[in-house]
């Protein structure tokens, strides 16, 4: 008697969300658990977004800034480099210049930078604010207006300010990255609130907050896994959204990724950070992330090779 692999019958399916100014990149659409290609469809392999900052990073590890030292002061050139040379499927632009605890740049100026970046590349652009509720409400509303017609993904959209940011995203037709602090119920609640506001489910990406390797990754893994389980096996329509894992920034802020070669037992500092980022990315993909935001080009190469093994 021939062996037959046991299979789960999934009652739910992840929504497919089309992104970019020509909507040429799709995420989601799975009808089975992550990488379970023998049980169902996964029409859109996980996508890799690469970071771009609108100011030269001052606290990055030497290994992280080295590939971008010639473009770190020019976000448009940086974005083009990531797409044309490093193969980024998307760009994740951080408007750190608007941080009220740092440069506190004008919202209109930050929005203009986002527009220039989105116009300069032919891949979807994710625009992240500062994490300050008050400033992000101002900055991201301006971004939505400035980027009309470019279909960017705007975040973090959190419960406290979801109306102030969500409404412009509806009006100017952008997707939102719905951000909650590593909790399944909070992620569901925010999706409900965004739906009540009028944000179409086809324009919502779940950002459950990511803790990098050595920085709480097990909590994120568990939450993403449970979100995906609820979506596929419990028919929870509010959680049937693609998931983004913003992990590069979290990994490279860890002590082990930032420290140099002063302690030999930690090995080569460049390889250390890259491998920490790669392990984090693989973990998030296995748990259910449809988009992973990475920093180092060598990490991108490793993850592309990993995905090719499944989706070739």
TILUMNU-243802 format. One line per 5 residues: their letters; for each residue x, y, z of C-alpha. Coordinates in steps of 0.5 Angstrom, whole numbers. Layout:
a) X:Y:Z; ...;
REM end
This chain:
xxxxx) 0:0:0; 3:7:-2; 4:12:3; 0:18:3; 2:24:7;
xxxxx) -3:26:12; -6:33:10; -11:38:13; -17:41:10; -17:49:11;
xxxxx) -23:52:11; -20:59:11; -16:63:6; -11:69:6; -13:75:2;
xxxxx) -9:77:-4; -7:84:-3; -4:88:-9; 1:93:-8; 5:99:-12;
xxxxx) 3:104:-16; 2:99:-22; -1:94:-17; 5:89:-20; 6:86:-13;
xxxxx) 2:81:-10; 2:79:-3; -2:73:1; -7:69:-2; -5:63:1;
xxxxx) -10:57:3; -5:53:7; 0:54:13; 7:57:11; 11:53:6;
xxxxx) 6:47:6; 6:47:-1; 4:40:-1; -3:42:2; -5:48:-1;
xxxxx) -4:54:-5; 2:59:-4; 1:63:-10; 5:69:-8; 12:67:-5;
xxxxx) 14:72:1; 17:79:-1; 23:82:1; 23:90:3; 30:93:4;
xxxxx) 30:99:9; 32:106:7; 32:112:12; 31:119:10; 37:121:14;
xxxxx) 44:118:15; 44:113:20; 49:115:26; 48:109:30; 48:103:25;
xxxxx) 54:98:26; 60:99:21; 58:92:18; 51:95:17; 52:102:14;
xxxxx) 58:100:9; 54:97:3; 50:104:3; 56:109:5; 56:112:-2;
xxxxx) 48:113:-2; 46:114:6; 45:122:5; 40:121:-1; 34:116:0;
xxxxx) 32:116:-7; 39:114:-9; 39:109:-3; 32:106:-6; 35:105:-13;
xxxxx) 41:102:-10; 37:97:-6; 32:95:-12; 37:95:-18; 43:92:-15;
xxxxx) 41:88:-9; 34:86:-12; 29:89:-7; 22:87:-8; 20:93:-4;
xxxxx) 23:99:-1; 21:101:7; 22:108:8; 23:111:15; 22:118:16;
xxxxx) 26:119:22; 28:126:20; 21:128:23; 22:124:30; 20:130:35;
xxxxx) 25:127:40; 31:128:34; 31:133:28; 23:134:28; 23:136:21;
xxxxx) 17:139:18; 11:134:16; 11:137:9; 18:136:8; 18:129:10;
xxxxx) 12:127:5; 16:130:-1; 22:125:1; 17:120:1; 14:122:-6;
xxxxx) 20:122:-9; 22:115:-7; 16:112:-9; 16:116:-16; 24:114:-17;
xxxxx) 23:106:-16; 18:101:-20; 17:97:-14; 12:98:-8; 14:103:-2;
xxxxx) 12:102:5; 13:109:9; 14:108:16; 13:114:21; 17:116:27;
xxxxx) 12:112:32; 10:118:36; 2:118:35; 2:126:35; 7:127:30;
xxxxx) 5:121:26; -2:123:25; 1:129:22; 6:126:18; 3:120:15;
xxxxx) -3:124:13; 1:129:9; 5:123:6; -2:120:4; -4:126:0;
xxxxx) 3:127:-3; 3:120:-6; -4:120:-9; -4:115:-14; 3:112:-12;
xxxxx) -1:106:-8; 4:106:-2; 3:102:4; 3:107:10; 5:105:18;
xxxxx) 5:104:23; -3:105:24; -4:104:31; -11:104:35; -10:111:38;
xxxxx) -9:114:32; -12:110:27; -18:115:25; -13:121:23; -8:116:19;
xxxxx) -14:111:16; -18:117:13; -13:120:9; -11:113:7; -18:111:4;
xxxxx) -19:118:1; -12:118:-3; -12:110:-4; -7:107:0; -6:101:4;
xxxxx) -4:101:11; 0:97:16; -4:96:22; 1:96:28; -1:92:35;
xxxxx) 4:90:40; 5:83:39; -2:81:41; -7:77:37; -14:80:40;
xxxxx) -11:87:39; -9:85:32; -16:83:30; -19:89:34; -15:94:30;
xxxxx) -17:91:23; -25:91:26; -24:99:27; -20:100:21; -26:96:17;
xxxxx) -31:100:21; -28:107:19; -28:105:12; -21:102:10; -22:96:5;
xxxxx) -20:89:7; -16:89:1; -12:95:3; -10:92:10; -3:89:12;
xxxxx) -2:86:19; 4:89:23; 4:85:29; 11:88:32; 17:84:31;
xxxxx) 22:82:36; 29:80:33; 33:74:35; 35:75:42; 30:81:43;
xxxxx) 24:77:44; 23:73:37; 19:68:40; 13:72:42; 13:75:35;
xxxxx) 13:68:32; 8:65:37; 3:71:35; 4:71:28; 3:63:28;
xxxxx) -3:64:32; -6:69:27; -5:65:21; -8:59:25; -14:63:26;
xxxxx) -15:65:19; -14:59:16; -17:54:21; -22:58:25; -25:62:19;
xxxxx) -23:68:22; -24:73:17; -21:79:21; -15:76:21; -14:73:14;
xxxxx) -10:79:12; -2:78:9; 3:80:15; 9:84:15; 15:83:19;
xxxxx) 19:89:20; 25:86:23; 32:89:20; 31:95:25; 30:90:31;
xxxxx) 35:85:30; 41:91:28; 39:94:35; 41:88:39; 48:88:43;
xxxxx) 51:82:39; 49:85:32; 52:92:34; 58:90:38; 65:90:34;
xxxxx) 71:85:34; 73:86:41; 71:79:44; 73:74:40; 68:69:42;
xxxxx) 63:73:38; 66:71:32; 66:76:26; 62:82:27; 59:83:20;
xxxxx) 57:75:19; 54:76:26; 49:81:25; 48:78:18; 46:71:21;
xxxxx) 42:74:26; 38:78:21; 37:72:17; 35:67:22; 30:72:24;
xxxxx) 27:73:17; 27:65:16; 23:64:23; 18:70:21; 17:67:14;
xxxxx) 16:60:17; 11:63:22; 7:66:17; 10:73:15; 9:75:7;
xxxxx) 13:81:8; 20:81:11; 24:88:12; 31:87:12; 37:91:12;
xxxxx) 44:88:10; 44:86:2; 48:79:4; 42:77:8; 37:79:2;
xxxxx) 42:74:-2; 41:69:4; 33:69:4; 33:69:-3; 36:63:-4;
xxxxx) 32:60:2; 26:62:-2; 28:59:-8; 29:52:-5; 21:52:-4;
xx) 19:56:-10; 23:55:-16;
REM end
